[in-house]
Amino acid sequence: MKTGDRNGGNVFALRPKERVRQSVEPIATIYRNLGTASAEQVVTRALTELALTMAGLAAQVQAHDMDDLNRRLRRLQRMSENIGMISLGAVAGDVRDCLEAQDPTAFAAVWARLLRVAERSMAQDCLADQTVV
């Protein structure tokens, strides 16, 4: 037996790839109700606010500042659901559950998942799939 084998010499890096669920209906409703020009402004503003909220949450978690995190995660969850980002809203709710359960291990794992889902949800190719003409 090799020394490396006994001590875990075969280490595999796992790179989870999140499947992101989105619904085009909330954005389609905005377009139907407001028209193209106004809807584009509203959707762009919502996506910008979502990205800023996520960045603020990331900075807060990185600083280990858990004050008011539950409320900010709930806001992220609502914002995501309002523009059809189903997976992002669901995982934000899962992070809240871990926070409320005071389980730091689960929180860290689900937080990492939230970061992956947020990245995929806000990627240009995913947003292009939501565009309504």
C-alpha positions as CSV (number, residue, x, y, z in Angstrom):
1,M,0.0,0.0,0.0
2,K,1.3,3.4,-0.9
3,T,1.5,6.0,1.9
4,G,-0.5,8.4,-0.2
5,D,-3.3,5.9,-0.6
6,R,-3.7,5.3,3.1
7,N,-3.9,9.0,3.8
8,G,-6.4,9.7,1.1
9,G,-4.0,10.2,-1.8
10,N,-6.9,9.9,-4.3
11,V,-8.6,13.2,-3.9
12,F,-11.2,14.2,-6.4
13,A,-12.4,17.8,-6.8
14,L,-16.1,17.9,-7.2
15,R,-17.5,20.7,-9.3
16,P,-21.3,20.8,-8.8
17,K,-23.2,22.3,-11.6
18,E,-26.6,23.6,-10.5
19,R,-29.6,23.2,-12.7
20,V,-31.5,26.4,-12.6
21,R,-35.3,26.5,-12.8
22,Q,-36.9,29.7,-14.1
23,S,-40.4,30.7,-15.1
24,V,-40.9,33.2,-17.9
25,E,-44.5,33.9,-16.8
26,P,-43.7,36.7,-14.2
27,I,-41.6,38.6,-16.8
28,A,-44.2,38.0,-19.5
29,T,-46.9,39.5,-17.3
30,I,-44.7,42.6,-16.7
31,Y,-44.3,42.9,-20.5
32,R,-48.0,42.5,-21.1
33,N,-49.0,45.0,-18.5
34,L,-46.4,47.7,-19.1
35,G,-45.4,47.4,-22.8
36,T,-41.9,46.7,-24.1
37,A,-40.1,49.9,-23.2
38,S,-41.3,50.2,-19.6
39,A,-41.1,46.5,-19.0
40,E,-37.4,46.5,-20.0
41,Q,-36.7,49.2,-17.5
42,V,-38.5,47.4,-14.7
43,V,-36.9,44.1,-15.4
44,T,-33.4,45.6,-15.7
45,R,-33.9,47.5,-12.5
46,A,-35.2,44.3,-10.7
47,L,-32.2,42.3,-12.0
48,T,-29.8,45.0,-10.9
49,E,-31.4,45.2,-7.5
50,L,-31.2,41.4,-7.2
51,A,-27.5,41.4,-8.1
52,L,-26.8,44.2,-5.6
53,T,-28.7,42.3,-2.9
54,M,-26.8,39.1,-3.6
55,A,-23.5,41.0,-3.5
56,G,-24.5,42.6,-0.2
57,L,-25.4,39.3,1.3
58,A,-22.1,37.8,0.2
59,A,-20.1,40.6,1.8
60,Q,-22.2,40.2,5.0
61,V,-21.6,36.4,5.2
62,Q,-17.9,36.8,4.4
63,A,-17.6,39.3,7.3
64,H,-19.5,36.7,9.5
65,D,-22.2,39.4,10.2
66,M,-25.3,37.4,10.7
67,D,-27.4,40.3,12.0
68,D,-30.5,40.8,10.0
69,L,-29.4,38.1,7.5
70,N,-32.7,36.2,7.8
71,R,-34.7,39.3,6.7
72,R,-32.3,40.1,3.8
73,L,-32.5,36.4,2.6
74,R,-36.3,36.6,2.7
75,R,-36.1,39.8,0.6
76,L,-33.9,38.0,-1.9
77,Q,-36.3,35.1,-1.9
78,R,-39.3,37.4,-2.7
79,M,-37.4,39.3,-5.4
80,S,-36.3,36.1,-7.1
81,E,-39.8,34.7,-7.1
82,N,-41.2,38.0,-8.5
83,I,-39.1,37.7,-11.6
84,G,-39.4,34.0,-12.1
85,M,-36.1,32.8,-10.6
86,I,-37.6,29.7,-9.0
87,S,-34.4,28.0,-8.0
88,L,-32.8,31.1,-6.5
89,G,-35.8,31.8,-4.4
90,A,-36.0,28.2,-3.2
91,V,-32.4,28.0,-2.2
92,A,-32.6,31.4,-0.4
93,G,-35.4,29.9,1.6
94,D,-33.2,26.8,2.3
95,V,-30.4,29.1,3.6
96,R,-32.9,30.8,5.9
97,D,-33.9,27.4,7.2
98,C,-30.3,26.5,8.0
99,L,-29.8,29.9,9.7
100,E,-32.9,29.5,11.8
101,A,-31.8,25.9,12.8
102,Q,-28.4,27.4,13.9
103,D,-26.6,24.7,11.9
104,P,-23.3,26.2,10.7
105,T,-22.3,23.2,8.7
106,A,-25.6,23.1,6.8
107,F,-25.5,26.9,6.4
108,A,-22.1,26.8,4.8
109,A,-23.1,24.0,2.4
110,V,-26.4,25.6,1.4
111,W,-24.8,29.1,1.2
112,A,-22.3,27.7,-1.3
113,R,-25.2,26.3,-3.3
114,L,-26.9,29.7,-3.2
115,L,-23.8,31.3,-4.6
116,R,-23.7,28.8,-7.5
117,V,-27.4,29.1,-8.2
118,A,-27.2,32.9,-8.1
119,E,-24.3,32.9,-10.6
120,R,-26.2,30.6,-13.0
121,S,-29.5,32.4,-12.6
122,M,-27.9,35.8,-13.4
123,A,-25.7,34.5,-16.2
124,Q,-26.4,36.1,-19.6
125,D,-27.4,32.8,-21.3
126,C,-30.0,32.1,-18.6
127,L,-31.4,35.6,-18.7
128,A,-31.6,35.4,-22.5
129,D,-33.9,32.4,-22.1
130,Q,-36.3,34.6,-20.1
131,T,-36.5,37.4,-22.6
132,V,-40.0,38.0,-23.8
133,V,-40.7,39.6,-27.2
